[in-house]
Amino acid sequence: MSLLSSQVSDSKPNILFILIDDLGWKDLACYGSDFYETPRLDQLAQEGMQFTNAYASCPVCSPTRASVMTGQYPARLGVTQWLGGFSEGKLAHVPYIDHLSTDHLSVAAALKQGGYKTWHVGKWHLSTHGENKRDFYPEKHGFDLNIGGCDWGHPLNGYFSPYNIETLENGPEGEYLTDRITDEAINLIKKGKDAPWFMHLSHYAVHTPIECHEELIKKYQQKSKRLGLDKIYPFVQGESFPCFHLKDKHVLRRVIQSDPVYAAMIENLDWNIGRTLDALEESGQSENTIVIFYSDNGGLATAEGSPTCNAPLSEGKGWMYEGGTREPLLVKWPKVIKPNQRCSEPVTSTDFFPLFLDAAKLPLLPEHHLDGVSILPLLEGNTSFSRGPIFWHYPHYSNQGGSPGASIRDGKWKLIKFFEDNHVELYDLEEDISESKDLSLVHSAICDELHKKLCDWQYEVEASIPRANPGYEKEFGLLDIK
């Protein structure tokens, strides 16, 4: 079976998928932030559906991005680490595939076969860093146009032009990257009336380096003083990092949202999302466009400056706890979603691929395995719909203090298995969103059932399990694991 462009009709919706980098679950006012200001995103939430239990497939970026493109879990793809990452500690480094292979059908290619224009604007980070990196750029994965996507995971030269991104012409000196990416997106939207289109609008913000316009930074410096936040030390120093390359550093947990520069980045991002939505409205395309706003992993809360705080969620980017994987997800589709809707059903990043094809009335390819489930019934208001258990597998040490692990969420229950000693933790997320009470001993039967499901899934996807590191005892002077 193939996707036929003859199936395209005027009723097919445009799809605007807005992917943010490192945005935390509580980084929007509509999700509970009382320091960051996000009026346009709050409005988007009111105009559509706000998900409270949406997840990324990994606590770091590249694996989640691969899952969005393919509808498959990172463990199945073999893309389990941010591309370029290397880490070891008590456990040895786990090899992973350092690019998204063109052997995998991407959602862009599937939509293109169905008659859609396909555009990528912004961060990619799904290609190898080697000489053949361009063999895996967006245009090799079904995108008609690639603006700004390369092998970079963040702006190596900062957010102010000259950026020196090979797929984005430098702007005037001092131009801000988030503003520029939005300008490029708006130009495409204005030209997109003759056929349905899919835009993968992938902002580099709010990844480090934490930089923004001086006038916005001053606004939040003043706000911090007005609220008395400047008098509160925002960090708690924690344990040493468990990985070799950061063993001399300590986890630095931010306990309040108060960073003026990060807050400025959030407001600028919000303003630019508003400009994008205004372009849809002004071009007459808003009513027939699905808008999805989402993030690739949790907020950076424990290292690298720790610019945000995800509380009441535990930890952040790079961790198996909720702060590492629970994301803001807003969806607006005027023809389908009524205003002011909230959805508590757990969903994850593999679900976008089947959703987009479902919305476009395009068939799935039988030979293309999908781990995701179309969440169209949820958008249509079907409260009895359940997408089933969600799985994670991250067999690496992160740059943020997290250790290798895997997890499953099934209903209200979440089980995490940590590979260093294979211990498990069990949480009731309906009663304990902060994962503060491990119930593995209290509910041993539930723990055993979830652990079996997790192990069966790992076997099915051929997940790579980390092994003991023979160099650990020499490096740390501690006992080897058994």
C-alpha positions in Angstrom: 0.0 0.0 0.0 1.2 3.5 -0.7 0.0 7.0 0.1 -1.7 8.5 -2.9 -1.7 12.2 -3.6 -5.1 11.8 -5.2 -6.5 11.5 -1.7 -5.6 15.1 -1.1 -8.6 17.5 -0.9 -9.1 21.1 0.1 -10.4 19.9 3.5 -7.1 18.5 4.5 -5.7 20.5 7.4 -2.4 22.2 7.5 -0.2 20.9 10.3 2.0 23.3 12.3 4.1 21.4 14.7 6.0 23.7 17.0 8.8 21.9 18.9 10.7 23.7 21.6 14.1 22.7 23.0 14.4 22.0 26.7 11.1 23.7 27.7 10.0 22.5 31.1 6.5 21.4 32.0 6.0 24.4 34.3 7.6 27.0 32.1 4.3 28.4 30.9 1.9 30.4 33.0 -1.0 28.1 32.0 1.0 25.2 33.5 1.6 27.1 36.8 4.6 29.4 36.4 4.2 32.6 38.4 7.4 34.2 37.1 7.5 33.6 33.4 4.9 35.5 31.2 3.4 33.6 28.3 0.1 35.4 27.3 0.0 34.0 23.7 0.6 30.4 24.7 -2.0 30.8 27.5 -4.4 32.0 24.9 -3.6 29.0 22.7 -4.4 26.8 25.6 -7.8 28.5 26.0 -8.5 28.2 22.3 -7.9 24.4 22.2 -6.8 21.5 24.4 -4.2 21.5 27.1 -2.7 18.1 28.0 -1.5 17.6 31.6 0.1 14.2 31.1 2.0 14.6 27.9 5.5 13.0 27.6 8.6 13.0 25.6 10.0 9.6 24.7 13.4 10.5 26.3 14.8 12.9 28.8 17.2 14.3 26.2 16.5 15.8 22.8 17.6 13.7 19.8 15.8 10.5 20.8 12.6 12.3 21.3 13.0 14.1 18.0 13.6 10.7 16.2 10.4 9.4 17.8 8.4 12.3 16.5 9.7 11.8 13.0 9.1 8.0 12.9 6.4 7.2 15.4 8.8 4.7 17.0 10.4 4.5 20.4 14.1 5.5 20.6 15.0 2.1 21.8 13.6 0.5 18.7 15.4 2.9 16.5 18.7 2.6 18.4 18.8 6.4 18.8 18.9 6.5 22.6 21.3 9.4 23.3 21.6 13.0 22.2 23.8 12.7 19.1 27.4 13.3 20.0 27.0 12.3 23.7 29.3 9.8 25.4 29.2 8.8 29.0 30.3 6.1 31.4 30.5 5.6 35.1 29.7 2.5 37.2 28.2 1.2 33.9 30.0 1.2 30.6 29.1 3.4 27.6 26.2 2.0 25.6 26.7 2.4 21.8 23.9 4.0 19.9 23.1 5.0 16.3 24.4 8.5 15.8 21.8 9.6 13.1 18.3 9.0 12.0 18.6 6.6 9.1 16.8 7.3 5.9 15.7 3.7 5.9 13.0 4.9 8.3 9.9 6.4 6.9 9.5 9.9 8.4 6.2 11.6 9.0 7.3 14.3 6.5 7.9 11.7 3.8 4.5 10.1 4.5 2.7 13.4 4.3 4.6 14.5 1.2 3.5 11.3 -0.5 0.0 12.3 0.4 0.2 15.7 -1.3 1.5 17.9 1.4 4.2 20.5 1.2 6.8 19.8 3.9 9.0 22.3 5.6 11.6 22.1 8.3 12.5 25.4 10.1 15.0 25.4 12.9 16.9 22.8 14.9 17.3 19.3 13.5 20.1 17.4 15.5 19.3 14.0 13.9 22.3 13.7 11.7 25.8 12.4 12.3 28.6 14.8 13.0 30.9 13.2 10.4 31.7 14.0 6.9 28.5 12.5 5.6 26.2 14.5 7.9 24.3 16.1 5.0 23.1 12.6 4.0 20.7 12.7 7.0 19.6 16.3 6.9 15.8 17.1 6.8 15.8 17.3 3.0 16.8 13.6 3.0 13.9 12.7 5.2 11.0 14.0 3.1 11.2 17.8 3.7 10.9 20.0 0.6 12.8 22.7 2.4 15.3 22.9 5.2 15.9 26.3 6.9 18.3 26.2 9.8 18.5 22.4 10.4 21.9 20.8 10.7 23.9 18.5 13.0 24.0 21.1 15.8 22.1 20.6 19.0 22.3 24.2 20.0 23.5 27.6 18.6 27.3 27.0 18.9 27.9 30.8 18.3 25.1 32.0 20.4 21.6 33.4 19.7 22.8 36.7 18.1 23.9 36.9 14.5 26.3 36.0 13.0 25.1 32.4 13.8 27.2 30.7 11.2 24.6 27.9 10.8 25.4 26.3 7.5 21.7 26.0 6.4 20.7 29.5 7.5 22.1 32.7 6.0 23.4 35.1 8.7 21.2 38.0 9.4 22.2 41.6 10.3 24.7 41.7 13.2 22.7 41.3 16.5 19.6 39.7 15.0 18.1 37.2 17.5 17.8 33.6 16.3 14.3 33.0 17.6 13.1 36.1 15.9 14.8 35.1 12.7 13.4 31.5 12.7 9.9 32.9 13.2 10.4 35.3 10.3 11.3 32.4 8.1 8.2 30.4 9.3 5.9 33.4 8.6 7.2 33.8 5.1 6.4 30.2 4.3 2.9 30.4 5.9 2.1 33.4 3.7 3.0 31.4 0.6 1.2 28.2 1.7 -2.3 28.6 0.3 -2.2 26.4 -2.8 -1.8 23.0 -1.1 -1.9 21.6 2.4 1.4 21.9 4.3 3.3 20.4 7.2 5.7 22.7 9.0 8.2 21.3 11.6 8.9 24.5 13.3 11.7 23.5 15.7 13.1 26.4 17.8 16.6 26.3 19.2 15.3 28.1 22.2 15.3 27.6 25.1 18.4 25.5 25.0 21.7 26.9 26.3 23.4 29.4 25.9 20.8 31.3 27.9 20.8 34.7 26.1 18.1 37.2 25.2 17.4 40.9 24.4 18.8 43.2 27.1 15.5 45.1 27.5 13.6 41.9 28.3 16.3 40.8 30.7 16.0 44.1 32.6 12.2 43.7 32.8 12.7 40.4 34.7 15.5 41.7 36.8 13.1 44.3 38.0 10.3 41.8 38.5 12.6 39.5 40.5 13.4 42.4 42.8 9.7 43.4 43.1 8.8 39.9 44.1 11.8 39.6 46.5 13.2 36.6 44.5 16.6 38.2 44.1 17.0 37.8 47.9 16.4 34.0 47.7 19.3 31.8 46.9 17.8 29.6 44.1 20.1 26.6 44.3 20.7 23.5 46.4 24.0 21.7 45.9 23.5 18.0 45.7 25.5 14.8 45.1 28.5 14.3 42.9 27.8 13.4 39.3 27.8 9.6 38.7 29.6 9.8 35.3 33.4 10.0 34.7 33.4 13.2 32.6 31.7 15.2 35.3 32.8 13.3 38.5 34.4 16.4 40.0 31.2 18.4 39.8 28.0 18.4 41.9 24.4 18.5 40.9 23.0 22.0 41.4 19.3 21.9 41.8 17.3 25.1 41.2 14.4 25.3 43.6 12.5 28.4 42.3 11.9 30.0 38.9 13.8 33.3 39.1 16.4 33.5 36.4 15.8 36.8 34.5 17.6 35.8 31.3 15.7 32.5 31.0 12.4 34.3 31.7 13.3 36.8 28.9 13.9 33.9 26.5 10.5 32.4 27.5 8.7 35.7 26.9 10.5 36.2 23.6 9.5 32.7 22.5 5.9 33.4 23.5 5.9 36.6 21.5 7.2 34.8 18.4 4.7 32.0 18.7 2.1 34.8 18.8 3.5 36.3 15.6 3.3 32.9 13.9 -0.3 32.4 15.0 -1.2 35.9 13.8 0.3 35.0 10.3 -2.0 32.0 10.2 -5.0 34.2 11.0 -4.0 37.0 8.6 -3.5 34.6 5.7 -6.9 33.0 6.3 -5.5 29.6 7.2 -6.1 29.5 10.9 -9.5 27.6 10.8 -7.9 24.8 8.7 -4.6 24.4 10.6 -3.8 22.0 13.4 -1.4 23.8 15.8 0.7 21.6 18.1 3.0 23.2 20.7 5.3 20.7 22.5 8.8 20.3 24.0 11.5 17.6 23.4 12.5 17.0 27.1 12.2 18.5 30.5 13.5 21.8 31.7 17.2 22.2 32.6 17.0 22.2 36.4 20.1 20.4 37.8 23.2 21.5 35.8 24.7 23.8 33.2 23.5 26.8 35.1 20.2 25.2 36.1 18.1 28.1 34.6 14.6 26.7 35.5 12.8 24.7 38.1 10.2 22.1 37.3 8.7 21.7 40.8 6.4 20.1 41.8 7.9 17.6 39.3 11.1 15.9 40.4 14.4 16.7 38.7 14.6 17.8 35.0 16.3 17.2 31.7 18.5 14.1 31.7 16.5 12.3 34.5 14.0 9.4 34.5 11.8 11.3 36.9 8.8 13.3 35.7 10.7 16.6 35.4 12.8 14.9 32.7 10.0 13.7 30.5 6.6 15.4 31.2 6.0 18.2 28.7 3.7 21.0 28.0 1.4 20.0 25.1 -1.2 22.4 23.5 -3.3 21.6 20.5 -5.6 23.9 18.6 -7.8 22.7 15.7 -10.9 24.9 15.4 -12.8 22.4 13.3 -12.4 19.6 15.8 -11.4 20.9 19.3 -13.8 23.0 21.4 -12.2 25.8 23.3 -11.0 25.5 26.9 -10.5 21.7 26.9 -8.1 19.8 29.2 -7.0 16.3 28.8 -5.3 14.2 31.5 -4.8 11.0 29.4 -1.1 10.1 29.2 0.2 10.6 25.6 3.7 10.6 24.2 5.8 11.7 21.3 5.4 8.6 19.2 1.7 9.5 18.9 2.2 12.4 16.6 3.0 10.4 13.5 -0.3 8.4 13.5 -2.2 11.5 14.6 -1.0 13.5 11.6 -1.8 10.8 9.1 -5.2 10.3 10.7 -5.9 14.0 10.6 -4.8 14.1 6.9 -7.0 11.1 6.1 -4.0 9.2 4.9 -3.5 5.5 5.5 -0.7 4.0 7.6 1.8 1.8 5.8 1.5 -1.8 7.0 5.2 -2.3 6.6 6.0 0.7 8.8 5.8 -0.3 12.5 4.3 2.3 14.8 4.7 2.4 18.5 2.5 5.4 18.7 -1.3 5.6 18.8 -3.4 8.2 17.0 -4.8 10.5 19.7 -7.4 11.9 17.4 -10.2 10.5 19.6 -8.9 12.6 22.5 -9.0 15.7 20.4 -12.6 14.9 19.4 -13.6 14.7 23.1 -13.7 10.9 23.6 -13.0 10.7 27.3 -13.1 6.9 27.4 -10.1 6.5 25.0 -6.8 5.2 26.4 -3.6 4.9 24.5 -2.2 2.2 26.8 1.1 2.0 28.6 4.1 4.3 27.8 7.7 3.2 27.9 11.1 4.8 28.2 14.6 3.4 27.9 17.6 5.7 28.5 20.7 3.5 29.1 23.1 6.4 29.5 24.5 8.9 32.0 23.2 12.3 31.3 25.1 15.6 31.5 22.6 16.7 34.2 23.2 14.1 36.8 20.8 11.3 35.8 21.8 7.7 35.7 20.9 5.0 33.2 17.4 3.7 33.6 14.1 2.6 32.0 10.5 3.2 33.0 6.8 2.5 32.3 3.7 4.5 33.0 0.4 2.5 32.9 -2.6 4.4 34.2 -1.7 6.2 37.3 1.3 4.0 38.1 4.9 4.6 37.1 7.8 2.2 37.6 11.4 3.2 37.1 14.3 0.7 36.9 17.8 2.0 37.5 20.4 -0.1 35.8 23.4 0.6 38.2 21.9 -1.8 40.8 18.7 -2.8 39.1 16.5 -1.5 41.9 13.0 -0.3 41.0 10.8 2.5 42.3 7.0 2.7 42.0 4.9 5.9 42.2 1.2 6.7 42.1 1.3 9.8 39.9 -2.3 10.8 40.7 -1.5 11.1 44.4 2.2 11.9 44.2 3.2 14.0 41.2 6.5 14.8 42.9 7.5 11.1 43.1 8.3 11.5 46.7 6.9 8.2 48.0 8.3 5.0 46.6 5.6 2.4 46.9 7.5 -0.6 45.4 7.4 -2.5 48.7 3.8 -1.5 49.6 2.4 -2.6 46.2 4.7 -5.4 45.3 2.2 -7.2 43.0 1.7 -4.0 40.9 5.5 -3.5 40.9 6.1 -7.0 39.6 3.4 -6.7 36.9 4.8 -3.4 35.6 8.4 -4.7 35.8 7.4 -7.7 33.6 5.7 -5.4 31.1 8.8 -3.3 31.0 11.1 -6.2 30.5 8.9 -7.8 27.9 8.9 -4.5 26.0 12.6 -4.1 26.2 13.0 -7.6 24.8 10.6 -6.9 22.0 12.4 -3.7 20.9 15.8 -5.2 21.4 16.8 -2.5 23.9 20.5 -2.2 24.7 21.1 -2.9 28.4 24.2 -1.4 29.9 26.9 -3.5 31.4 29.3 -3.1 34.3 32.3 -0.9 33.5 35.6 -2.6 34.3 37.3 0.8 34.6 35.0 2.0 37.3 36.9 0.8 40.3 40.1 2.4 39.1 38.4 5.7 38.3 36.4 6.1 41.4 38.1 3.8 43.9 34.8 2.1 44.7 33.5 -1.5 44.5 32.5 -3.0 41.2 28.8 -3.8 40.8 27.7 -7.4 40.5 
